[in-house]
Amino acid sequence: MIEPKKALKATTSAAASRAHGEAAGPSRGLDGARAKAPGLRVLTRANDFLFHLLTILASVALAVLTVLVFYGVVMRYVFANAPDFVEPVALLLVIVIAMFGAALKVRERGHIGLDSLVKNLGPNGQRIAEAFQHACLIVLGAAIFYGCWEMADTTMDDRIAILGVPEALRYFIPIVASICIMSFSLEHLLMLFVGKTRESA
């Protein structure tokens, strides 16, 4: 006959084991999916590096922009001697923050979405809708890349007033961001198919 304390301990241990397995299940499933898709694993590692790099660059740009704007305001309204370089540099920093921030949110799936319709779809319908979303983002990234590349090529010989750097610099920033957007969206898209393959296996 099993003692009540031992029975209770065994039941508690079993429940804890099940809970631990359920909590670790998605992580193990994700790792297993990546293990079965070496190309996806490489892409994920590359995107991890790009994500951290963009985060650092956008954060530094935001900090510099804050200091620069404060400096410009003080020089203009306190000393009546506003430096000319503040505005063009600030515009470049705004482009960095906006474009790199947009790419970061694609990786984090942090953009605002209208999912009232998608929530009412079945699992397959939701998967198709999400795949369509990532495909549209890839097309958008390609359009940004192509348009900015054309503009960069056209304005390469022009110079930004005061700074003297090529006007094309304004367009190289979105080019980098568009490449990251396409890479991040491709990763999400491949994860959908890998997950579907694992469920079917």
C-alpha positions, 0 to 999 in steps of 0.5 A: 500500500502506497503511503499518502505522502509518497503518492502526493510527492509522486503526483506533484513530481509528475505534474512538474515534469509535464509542466516543464515539458510543455514549457520547454516544448516550443523551444525544443521544437524551434531548435529541432526545426532549425536543426532540420534546416541548416540554411534557416539556422545560418539565416537566423544567426546572420539576422541575429547579428544584423538585429544587434547591429541595427539596434546599436546604430539606431540607439547611437543615432537617437542619442546623437540626435538628442544632443545635437538638437539640444546643442542647436537650440541652445546656440540659436536661442541663447547665443544667437549663433546657430551652427549650419551643420546641425540641420543636415546631420539631424536629417541623416540621423532621422533617416537612420532612426526611422529606417533601421527602427522599421527593420527592427520592428519587422524582426520583432513582429512589432508593427501595428496590424489589423488582425480582427479578420485573421483571428476568425480564420482557421489555423491554415488560414492564419498561416496563409495570411501570415505568409502573405504578410511576409511576402508583401514585406519582401516585395516592399523591401525589394521596391525600396532597394530598387528605388533607392539604388536608382536615386543613389546612382542618380545623385552620386555626383551631387553633394549635401550642402554644408556637409559636402558628402554625396547626396547618395548617402541619404539613399544608402541608409534605406538600402541597408534597411531594405536588405534587413527587412527582406532578410527578416521577412524571409526568416519569418516566412521560412519558419512558417514552412518549417513549422508546417513540415514538422507538424505534417511529419 
